Amino acid sequence: MGFPAALAVLTWRRSAKSSNGLRLCGSATITGTALNCWEQHMGGDVAGVLDGVRVLDFGRYIAGPYCAALLAEHGAEVIRIEKREGSEDRFQAPVAETGEGALFLQMNRNKLGLTLDPMRPEGQEVVRRLVATADVVVANLPPQTLAAMQLDYASLTAVKPDIILTTATAYGRGGPYSDRVGFDGIGQVMSGAVYMTGTEEQPYRAAVPWVDFGTALHCAFGTMAALMARKATGKGQWVEGALLATAVTMTNAMLIEQAVIKPDRVPTGNRGQTAAPVDIFRTRDGWILAQVIGQPLFKRWAKLMGEELWLTDPRFKDDISRGDNGIVVSERMSRWCAERTTAEALEILGAAKIPAGPVLRPQQTLDDPHIKAMGFFQAVEFPGAPRSAPIAKAPVWLSETPGSIFRRAPTLGEHTDEILAELGYDREAIAELRKAGVV
């Protein structure tokens, strides 16, 4: 390959384990800097279930990148491929001196970074060599863009017949909107969710991109299923997700109700409509949410409120009746909460086994004792960031093969030379690609 023999240590597949309980990923001896890998040794063999699987991540923002991040967290080697100047999602909500944003740090942990112009002939040759070594390609890009980059399924299988292509689009393939582009909010507004949030006069979009994350989760599930199928059949396949499909899946019960009995519900703010009390209530020093769903919970709540007579009141005979009379029920709960601090209300509700929780500001979330004790976040350093970033681990725990965050997100093009060297490019060839503006 034309590089020093020392580059042979660049295995990147998390094979070496040190004596101090950290798993090493190899070091980039050509630059004299480490690939900055780490993994807490959790006892026994902690090799990920996807060790040996290579994923090429051409995704942007969330739906594609988080799908790839989940695969990486369970052992896959994921290479993020982006523009030479950095893709747009790298710089959203910047937290580092070089402009990297909070979303980028979360979406791209555990990945190697390669810059590339795949529209150039030389860039397409790099893509071809990468695909020949890969198991999965992830790309949440429009179909016409995939074809132009030769990342469509036909082009990929011409290079690697058993490749798995995982894509996510805004609307899905085959409908009148399929050629349109869109972000998370498109799914939110078209699913009925935004209309049912807020008031009739002012609908509200959720501040967090739940459609994007839901699509990423479904795509990761589909990719895992495709890998299992390939192991059995030897064949790859195309795994497709869509933001709108995810959104209507999550609002499906509401849509079923509308289709079957036509209630034509209108928004009621934070107050639930199919049970009560389900609402956000002001306390003496803050806000809490309480959710009373099902007869056993309602019995406990009514006794706590001193409203035992409500247990025989036909207005409150079942969940849907209580939802229909939610204004009355919420008003009663509001009076109870107004007399107590948040801590007092939660203590009493918790003792009664009534689901309730505080409305927290972001800093309060970071400081919450339970969240800290559970270790939901892993502190990860990033060059140029004033503090470590609390990166949320995949929120599912496997008892025998746990996932882990073992590498920070890559700086721009951090591993380009090493990856190209593995693909057979020598030092002079890499220099030519740089001179030509390909990498």
C-alpha positions, 0 to 999 in steps of 0.5 A: 500500500506504500505506507510504512509497515507501522500502519498495519496497526490500524485495525479499527475493529476494537481488537486490542485490549489493554491491561488497564481495562480499556479497549484500544482501537489502534493509533494513527502512527502516520501522524503521531496522534491516537485515534482517541478510542476508549471503552470501559471494560465491563468484565469478560469479553465485551466485544460488540455483537456487530464486531467485524461489520463495516458501515459507511455513513453518508447520512446527515443530521439525525435519521441516518447518523443516529441509526449508524451510531447505534450500530457503532455502539454495538461494535460496528466500524462506522465511517462517516463520509462528509464534504471536504469543508464539513457537512451542514450538520457538523456545525449546528448549535456550535459548542467547540472552537472549530464550530462542531455542534452539540447534535454532531457530537451526539450523532457521530460518537464512535465513528471514523471521519473521512472527507470526500467529494463523491461527485468527482470521478476520483471520489467515486472510485474511493466510494467504490473501494469503500463499498467493496469493503463494507457490509452496510451503507446508510444514507438519508438522502433524496433518491436523485442524490443517491443516484448521482453519488452512485449510492443507489441500490443498483450501483451498490450491488454492482460493486458488492452484491450482498450489500445492505443499503439503509435509507430514510426519506421524508415521505417514502417512495411511491407517493405523490410527495416522494420527490419532496424533501423534509425534516422532522417537523414535516412528519410532526405536522402531517401526522396529527400530532402538532394539531393536537398539541397546544390549542386550536388557535396555536398548534405547537411543534415539539422542541425535540425531533422525535420523528427523526429519532424514531426513524433512526431507531426503526432503520437500525432495527431494520438494518439488524434484521437485514444483517440476520437475514443475510447471515441466513441467506447470503443476500443483502437488501434495501432497508427503507425508512421514512419520516412521515411513516414513523410519525403516523406510526406513533400517532396511529392509535389517535388515527385509528380512533378517528377512522373508526368512530370519528370523534373529531378531537380538538387540542386541549393543551397539556390535558389528556383526553382519554383519561384523567387527571393527565395534565401538567400542574403548577405547584408552589415552586414549579410544575409537575406532570401527573398521569392517572390511567386505569381504574386502580390508579384512579381509585388511589388518586380519588382517595388521596384527593378525598374524593371517594364519592367520585368512585361512584359518580358516572362522570368518572366511571372509566378512563374515557369518561374521566377524559371527557370530564378532564376539566373537572378532574384537572381543576381538582388536581390543580387545587391540590398541587397549588398547596404544595411544593414540587418536592412535597407533591412528588413525595406524596404521589410517589408514596401513593404509587401515582405516576408523576414527575417534575418539569425540569429545565435542561440544567436541572435534567443534567443535575438530577440525582437519578439521572446521574446515578443511572449513568445515562450520559458519558462525559466525552471530551472534544477538541476545542470544547470548553467542557466535556459533552454529556453524550447519551448512551443507547438507552437499552442495556444488554446483560451479556453484550452491552454497547458502549461509547468508546470514541468521540466524534471525529474532527473534520477529515480526522481519519481520511489518510488512514482510511485511504491507506487501507483502501490501497492509496499510497502517500503520493496518491493521497496527496494527489487526491488532496491537490485535486480537491477530492478529499 
